Amino acid sequence: MLAKESHSGSFTTTEKVKVGSTVLPPGSYKAEWSGSADNVKLSIVSRGKTVASIDATIKALPQPSPYTALVTTTLPDNTKQVSEIEFDHHSEALVLPGE
């Protein structure tokens, strides 16, 4: 299971996305997390600085993700909310709560 100790993975977004209540501008980020599968502390880091923190969970994927991907949902104001982060060749994904 990914979340036994501290873990991290990088992702890039080409559009504004929301993580919890924080809007991330397009760019490259690092996700760092620790905790158990159903109680993950997730930090989003940009240029060495934490820009968002949120509680998350980990779910098993039916097969390893072929690439790193952000799964988003579109909110009523057309903002993209990150609901899941999948990392290249990992068989688990980070699941983020909605607003």
DSSP file (Angstrom, degrees, kcal/mol; ACC not computed):
  #  RESIDUE AA STRUCTURE BP1 BP2  ACC     N-H-->O    O-->H-N    N-H-->O    O-->H-N    TCO  KAPPA ALPHA  PHI   PSI    X-CA   Y-CA   Z-CA
    1    1 A M    >         0   0    0      0, 0.0     3,-1.0     0, 0.0    59,-0.0   0.000 360.0 360.0 360.0 136.4    0.0    0.0    0.0
    2    2 A L  G >   +     0   0    0      1,-0.2     3,-0.6     2,-0.1    34,-0.0   0.811 360.0  60.1 -60.1 -34.2    1.4    3.4   -1.0
    3    3 A A  G 3   +     0   0    0      1,-0.2    32,-0.6    31,-0.1    -1,-0.2   0.123  64.2 106.9 -95.1  23.4    0.6    5.2    2.3
    4    4 A K  G <  S-     0   0    0     -3,-1.0    -1,-0.2    30,-0.1     2,-0.2   0.909  97.0  -4.0 -67.3 -39.8    2.6    3.3    4.8
    5    5 A E  S <  S-     0   0    0     -3,-0.6     2,-0.2     1,-0.1    30,-0.1  -0.591 110.9 -43.9-130.5-161.3    5.1    6.1    5.1
    6    6 A S        +     0   0    0     -2,-0.2     2,-0.3    28,-0.1    28,-0.2  -0.507  63.1 175.3 -73.4 135.0    5.7    9.4    3.4
    7    7 A H  E     -A   33   0A   0     26,-3.4    26,-2.8    -2,-0.2     2,-0.3  -0.879  10.4-170.2-134.3 164.5    5.3    9.3   -0.3
    8    8 A S  E     +A   32   0A   0     -2,-0.3     2,-0.3    24,-0.3    24,-0.2  -0.991   7.9 178.0-153.8 160.4    5.4   11.7   -3.2
    9    9 A G  E     -A   31   0A   0     22,-2.0    22,-3.6    -2,-0.3     2,-0.3  -0.964  23.9-125.2-159.3 150.4    4.6   12.0   -6.9
   10   10 A S  E     +A   30   0A   0     -2,-0.3     2,-0.3    20,-0.2    20,-0.2  -0.720  26.4 173.1-102.7 151.1    4.8   14.8   -9.4
   11   11 A F  E     -A   29   0A   0     18,-2.4    18,-3.3    -2,-0.3     2,-0.4  -0.980  17.6-146.3-148.9 159.8    2.1   16.1  -11.7
   12   12 A T  E     -A   28   0A   0     -2,-0.3     2,-0.4    16,-0.2    16,-0.2  -0.971   7.8-161.5-126.9 142.2    1.5   18.9  -14.2
   13   13 A T  E     -A   27   0A   0     14,-2.6    14,-2.0    -2,-0.4     4,-0.1  -0.983  12.0-164.5-124.3 139.5   -1.7   20.8  -15.0
   14   14 A T  S    S+     0   0    0     -2,-0.4     2,-0.3    12,-0.2    -1,-0.1   0.420  78.1  41.1 -99.1  -1.0   -2.3   22.9  -18.0
   15   15 A E  S    S-     0   0    0     10,-0.1    12,-0.2    12,-0.1     2,-0.1  -0.932  99.8 -80.6-139.3 164.2   -5.3   24.6  -16.6
   16   16 A K        -     0   0    0     -2,-0.3    64,-0.5    10,-0.1     2,-0.3  -0.447  52.3-179.2 -63.2 134.4   -6.4   26.1  -13.3
   17   17 A V  E     -De  24  80B   0      7,-2.0     7,-3.9    -2,-0.1     2,-0.5  -0.969  22.7-128.2-135.5 154.4   -7.6   23.3  -10.9
   18   18 A K  E     -De  23  81B   0     62,-3.2    64,-3.0    -2,-0.3     2,-0.5  -0.878  14.7-171.4-105.5 130.3   -9.0   23.4   -7.4
   19   19 A V  E >  S-D   22   0B   0      3,-3.2     3,-2.2    -2,-0.5     2,-0.4  -0.962  73.3 -46.1-117.4 109.8   -7.6   21.2   -4.6
   20   20 A G  T 3  S-     0   0    0     -2,-0.5    34,-0.1    77,-0.4    62,-0.1  -0.555 124.6 -25.7  63.0-122.3   -9.9   21.5   -1.7
   21   21 A S  T 3  S+     0   0    0     -2,-0.4     2,-0.5    -3,-0.1    -1,-0.3   0.372 120.3  97.8-101.0   3.5  -10.5   25.3   -1.4
   22   22 A T  E <   -D   19   0B   0     -3,-2.2    -3,-3.2    31,-0.1     2,-0.6  -0.798  63.5-146.1 -98.9 129.9   -7.2   26.2   -3.1
   23   23 A V  E     -D   18   0B   0     -2,-0.5    -5,-0.3    -5,-0.2    -7,-0.1  -0.836  13.8-155.1 -93.2 123.5   -7.0   27.1   -6.8
   24   24 A L  E     -D   17   0B   0     -7,-3.9    -7,-2.0    -2,-0.6     3,-0.1  -0.856  10.5-136.6 -98.1 127.7   -3.8   26.0   -8.4
   25   25 A P        -     0   0    0      0, 0.0   -12,-0.2     0, 0.0   -10,-0.1  -0.352  45.5 -71.7 -72.4 164.2   -2.6   27.9  -11.5
   26   26 A P  S    S+     0   0    0      0, 0.0     2,-0.3     0, 0.0   -12,-0.2  -0.261  89.4  88.6 -54.1 142.0   -1.2   25.9  -14.4
   27   27 A G  E    S-A   13   0A   0    -14,-2.0   -14,-2.6   -12,-0.2     2,-0.4  -0.969  76.1 -53.4 158.9-172.2    2.2   24.4  -13.6
   28   28 A S  E     +A   12   0A   0     -2,-0.3     2,-0.3   -16,-0.2   -16,-0.2  -0.832  51.2 176.3-102.8 137.5    4.2   21.6  -12.2
   29   29 A Y  E     -A   11   0A   0    -18,-3.3   -18,-2.4    -2,-0.4     2,-0.4  -0.897  24.9-137.2-136.4 162.1    3.5   20.3   -8.7
   30   30 A K  E     -AB  10  45A   0     15,-2.4    15,-3.2    -2,-0.3     2,-0.5  -0.992  14.0-150.8-121.4 130.6    4.6   17.6   -6.2
   31   31 A A  E     -AB   9  44A   0    -22,-3.6   -22,-2.0    -2,-0.4     2,-0.4  -0.883  15.4-174.3 -97.5 127.6    2.1   15.7   -4.2
   32   32 A E  E     +AB   8  43A   0     11,-2.9    11,-3.0    -2,-0.5     2,-0.3  -0.987  10.2 170.3-122.8 131.2    3.5   14.5   -0.8
   33   33 A W  E     +AB   7  42A   0    -26,-2.8   -26,-3.4    -2,-0.4     2,-0.3  -0.969  14.1 174.9-143.2 157.0    1.4   12.3    1.4
   34   34 A S  E     + B   0  41A   0      7,-1.4     7,-2.9    -2,-0.3     2,-0.2  -0.966  37.3  66.3-151.4 161.8    1.6   10.1    4.6
   35   35 A G  E    S- B   0  40A   0    -32,-0.6     5,-0.2    -2,-0.3     2,-0.1  -0.659  81.7 -43.2 119.4-175.2   -0.9    8.2    6.7
   36   36 A S  E >   - B   0  39A   0      3,-0.8     3,-2.2    -2,-0.2    -2,-0.1  -0.459  63.2 -96.7 -88.5 165.7   -3.0    5.1    6.3
   37   37 A A  T 3  S+     0   0    0      1,-0.3    21,-2.8    -2,-0.1     3,-0.3   0.799 124.4  39.0 -54.1 -35.5   -5.1    4.4    3.2
   38   38 A D  T 3  S+     0   0    0      1,-0.2    -1,-0.3    19,-0.2     2,-0.1   0.348 122.0  43.3 -99.4   8.0   -8.3    5.8    4.7
   39   39 A N  E <  S+B   36   0A   0     -3,-2.2    -3,-0.8     2,-0.0     2,-0.4  -0.513  73.8 164.2-150.9  74.1   -6.6    8.8    6.5
   40   40 A V  E     -BC  35  56A   0     16,-2.6    16,-2.6    -3,-0.3     2,-0.7  -0.787  29.5-148.0-100.5 135.3   -4.1   10.4    4.2
   41   41 A K  E     -BC  34  55A   0     -7,-2.9    -7,-1.4    -2,-0.4     2,-0.5  -0.917  24.5-167.2 -98.5 115.3   -2.5   13.8    4.8
   42   42 A L  E     -BC  33  54A   0     12,-2.8    12,-2.6    -2,-0.7     2,-0.4  -0.894  10.7-173.3-111.6 130.9   -1.8   15.3    1.4
   43   43 A S  E     -BC  32  53A   0    -11,-3.0   -11,-2.9    -2,-0.5     2,-0.5  -0.976  13.8-149.4-119.7 137.1    0.3   18.4    0.7
   44   44 A I  E     -BC  31  52A   0      8,-3.1     7,-3.1    -2,-0.4     8,-1.4  -0.932  20.4-163.7-104.8 125.6    0.7   19.9   -2.8
   45   45 A V  E     -BC  30  50A   0    -15,-3.2   -15,-2.4    -2,-0.5     2,-0.4  -0.906  13.6-176.5-117.8 136.0    4.1   21.6   -3.2
   46   46 A S  E >  S- C   0  49A   0      3,-2.8     3,-1.8    -2,-0.4   -17,-0.1  -0.994  76.7 -13.4-131.0 125.6    5.2   24.1   -5.8
   47   47 A R  T 3  S-     0   0    0     -2,-0.4    -1,-0.1     1,-0.3     3,-0.1   0.863 130.0 -52.4  51.5  41.3    8.8   25.3   -5.9
   48   48 A G  T 3  S+     0   0    0      1,-0.2     2,-0.4   -18,-0.0    -1,-0.3   0.477 118.3 107.1  80.1   2.9    9.5   23.9   -2.5
   49   49 A K  E <  S-C   46   0A   0     -3,-1.8    -3,-2.8     0, 0.0     2,-0.4  -0.946  73.5-119.8-119.4 134.1    6.6   25.6   -0.8
   50   50 A T  E     +C   45   0A   0     -2,-0.4    -5,-0.3    -5,-0.2     3,-0.1  -0.575  33.3 172.5 -70.7 122.7    3.3   23.9    0.3
   51   51 A V  E     +     0   0A   0     -7,-3.1     2,-0.3    -2,-0.4    -6,-0.2   0.573  64.7  17.2-108.2 -14.5    0.5   25.6   -1.6
   52   52 A A  E     -C   44   0A   0     -8,-1.4    -8,-3.1     2,-0.0     2,-0.4  -0.973  57.0-168.7-156.5 144.1   -2.4   23.3   -0.5
   53   53 A S  E     +C   43   0A   0     -2,-0.3     2,-0.3   -10,-0.2   -10,-0.2  -0.998  19.5 157.5-133.8 139.0   -3.1   20.7    2.2
   54   54 A I  E     -C   42   0A   0    -12,-2.6   -12,-2.8    -2,-0.4     2,-0.3  -0.992  41.5-110.5-157.0 151.9   -6.0   18.4    2.3
   55   55 A D  E     +C   41   0A   0     -2,-0.3     2,-0.3   -14,-0.2   -14,-0.2  -0.689  46.9 166.3 -82.1 142.6   -7.2   15.1    3.8
   56   56 A A  E     -C   40   0A   0    -16,-2.6   -16,-2.6    -2,-0.3     2,-0.3  -0.831  26.2-134.4-143.7 179.5   -7.5   12.3    1.2
   57   57 A T  E     -F   95   0B   0     38,-2.1    38,-3.4    -2,-0.3     2,-0.4  -0.871  17.7-123.8-133.3 169.8   -7.8    8.6    0.9
   58   58 A I  E     -F   94   0B   0    -21,-2.8     2,-0.4    -2,-0.3    36,-0.2  -0.958  23.0-170.4-118.2 135.6   -6.2    5.9   -1.2
   59   59 A K  E     -F   93   0B   0     34,-2.4    34,-2.6    -2,-0.4     2,-0.3  -0.942  24.8-116.2-123.5 149.6   -8.1    3.6   -3.5
   60   60 A A  E     -F   92   0B   0     -2,-0.4    32,-0.3    32,-0.2    31,-0.0  -0.619  26.6-141.0 -79.5 138.7   -6.9    0.5   -5.4
   61   61 A L        -     0   0    0     30,-3.5     4,-0.0    -2,-0.3    -1,-0.0  -0.714  19.8-120.2 -95.5 152.5   -7.1    0.7   -9.2
   62   62 A P  S    S+     0   0    0      0, 0.0    -1,-0.1     0, 0.0    29,-0.1   0.801  98.2   0.3 -63.0 -26.6   -8.1   -2.3  -11.2
   63   63 A Q  S    S-     0   0    0     27,-0.1    27,-0.1    28,-0.0    26,-0.0  -0.975  99.3 -74.9-153.9 158.1   -4.7   -2.1  -13.0
   64   64 A P        -     0   0    0      0, 0.0    27,-0.3     0, 0.0    24,-0.1  -0.245  56.5-104.1 -56.9 141.5   -1.7    0.2  -12.7
   65   65 A S        -     0   0    0     25,-2.6    24,-3.1    22,-0.4    25,-0.2  -0.471  20.6-143.2 -66.0 133.3   -2.2    3.7  -14.3
   66   66 A P  S    S+     0   0    0      0, 0.0     2,-0.3     0, 0.0    -1,-0.1   0.665  79.8   0.7 -73.3 -15.1   -0.4    3.9  -17.6
   67   67 A Y  S    S-     0   0    0     20,-0.1     2,-0.4    23,-0.1    23,-0.1  -0.964  89.5 -79.5-159.8 169.5    0.4    7.6  -16.9
   68   68 A T        +     0   0    0     -2,-0.3     2,-0.3    19,-0.2    19,-0.2  -0.660  56.7 171.0 -78.9 132.6    0.1   10.3  -14.4
   69   69 A A  E     -G   86   0B   0     17,-2.5    17,-2.9    -2,-0.4     2,-0.5  -0.998  33.5-141.1-146.5 146.0   -3.4   11.9  -14.5
   70   70 A L  E     -G   85   0B   0     -2,-0.3     2,-0.6    15,-0.2    15,-0.2  -0.934  18.5-152.1-101.4 126.8   -5.6   14.3  -12.7
   71   71 A V  E     -G   84   0B   0     13,-3.0    12,-3.2    -2,-0.5    13,-1.6  -0.890  24.7-177.4 -97.1 124.6   -9.3   13.3  -12.6
   72   72 A T  E     -G   82   0B   0     -2,-0.6     2,-0.4    10,-0.3    10,-0.2  -0.850  23.2-152.2-124.0 157.9  -11.4   16.4  -12.3
   73   73 A T  E     -G   81   0B   0      8,-2.3     8,-3.3    -2,-0.3     2,-0.6  -0.951  26.7-120.9-120.9 148.3  -15.1   17.3  -12.0
   74   74 A T  E     -G   80   0B   0     -2,-0.4     6,-0.2     6,-0.2     5,-0.0  -0.798  25.8-146.0 -94.2 124.1  -16.5   20.5  -13.2
   75   75 A L    >   -     0   0    0      4,-3.1     3,-2.5    -2,-0.6    -1,-0.0  -0.323  33.0 -95.9 -81.1 167.2  -18.1   22.7  -10.6
   76   76 A P  T 3  S+     0   0    0      0, 0.0    -1,-0.1     0, 0.0    -2,-0.0   0.798 127.4  53.9 -55.0 -29.8  -21.2   24.9  -11.2
   77   77 A D  T 3  S-     0   0    0      2,-0.1     3,-0.1     1,-0.0    -2,-0.0   0.272 122.0-108.3 -88.8  13.6  -18.9   27.9  -11.7
   78   78 A N  S <  S+     0   0    0     -3,-2.5     2,-0.2     1,-0.3    -1,-0.0   0.553  73.4 142.1  70.7  10.9  -16.9   25.9  -14.4
   79   79 A T        -     0   0    0      1,-0.0    -4,-3.1   -62,-0.0     2,-0.6  -0.584  53.9-123.4 -75.3 144.5  -13.9   25.5  -12.1
   80   80 A K  E     -eG  17  74B   0    -64,-0.5   -62,-3.2    -2,-0.2     2,-0.5  -0.827  23.5-158.5 -92.1 122.7  -12.2   22.1  -12.3
   81   81 A Q  E     -eG  18  73B   0     -8,-3.3    -8,-2.3    -2,-0.6     2,-0.5  -0.885  17.5-127.9-101.3 126.3  -12.1   20.3   -8.9
   82   82 A V  E     + G   0  72B   0    -64,-3.0   -62,-0.3    -2,-0.5   -10,-0.3  -0.622  34.5 167.9 -73.7 122.7   -9.4   17.6   -8.6
   83   83 A S  E     +     0   0B   0    -12,-3.2    13,-2.1    -2,-0.5     2,-0.3   0.612  64.3  13.5-107.6 -19.1  -11.2   14.4   -7.3
   84   84 A E  E     -HG  95  71B   0    -13,-1.6   -13,-3.0    11,-0.3     2,-0.5  -0.989  55.0-154.9-157.2 144.9   -8.4   11.9   -7.9
   85   85 A I  E     -HG  94  70B   0      9,-2.4     9,-2.5    -2,-0.3     2,-0.4  -0.986  14.7-170.5-124.2 121.3   -4.6   11.8   -8.7
   86   86 A E  E     -HG  93  69B   0    -17,-2.9   -17,-2.5    -2,-0.5     2,-0.4  -0.908  11.0-147.1-110.2 138.5   -3.3    8.8  -10.4
   87   87 A F    >   -     0   0    0      5,-0.6     3,-2.2    -2,-0.4   -22,-0.4  -0.857  31.8 -87.0-111.5 143.0    0.5    8.3  -10.8
   88   88 A D  T 3  S-     0   0    0     -2,-0.4   -20,-0.1     1,-0.3     3,-0.1  -0.143 108.4  -4.7 -45.7 122.8    2.4    6.6  -13.6
   89   89 A H  T 3  S+     0   0    0    -24,-3.1     2,-0.4     1,-0.2    -1,-0.3   0.632 100.5 127.4  64.4  18.9    2.7    2.8  -13.1
   90   90 A H    <   -     0   0    0     -3,-2.2   -25,-2.6   -25,-0.2    -1,-0.2  -0.835  53.2-150.6-102.5 145.4    1.0    2.9   -9.6
   91   91 A S  S    S+     0   0    0     -2,-0.4   -30,-3.5   -27,-0.3     2,-0.3   0.276  78.3  62.9 -97.8  11.4   -1.9    0.6   -8.8
   92   92 A E  E     -F   60   0B   0    -32,-0.3    -5,-0.6    -5,-0.1     2,-0.3  -0.955  65.6-156.8-132.7 154.5   -3.4    3.0   -6.3
   93   93 A A  E     -FH  59  86B   0    -34,-2.6   -34,-2.4    -2,-0.3     2,-0.4  -0.935  21.7-116.9-129.6 151.8   -4.7    6.5   -6.6
   94   94 A L  E     -FH  58  85B   0     -9,-2.5    -9,-2.4    -2,-0.3     2,-0.5  -0.758  28.2-154.9 -84.3 131.0   -5.2    9.5   -4.2
   95   95 A V  E     -FH  57  84B   0    -38,-3.4   -38,-2.1    -2,-0.4   -11,-0.3  -0.947   7.6-160.6-111.6 123.7   -8.9   10.4   -3.8
   96   96 A L        -     0   0    0    -13,-2.1   -40,-0.2    -2,-0.5     2,-0.0  -0.809  18.1-118.4-104.7 142.2   -9.6   13.9   -2.8
   97   97 A P        -     0   0    0      0, 0.0   -77,-0.4     0, 0.0   -15,-0.1  -0.344  28.0-117.3 -72.6 159.3  -12.9   15.1   -1.3
   98   98 A G              0   0    0      1,-0.1   -16,-0.0   -79,-0.1   -79,-0.0  -0.037 360.0 360.0 -77.6-168.7  -15.1   17.7   -3.0
   99   99 A E              0   0    0    -79,-0.1    -1,-0.1   -78,-0.0   -80,-0.0   0.496 360.0 360.0 -66.4 360.0  -15.9   21.0   -1.5
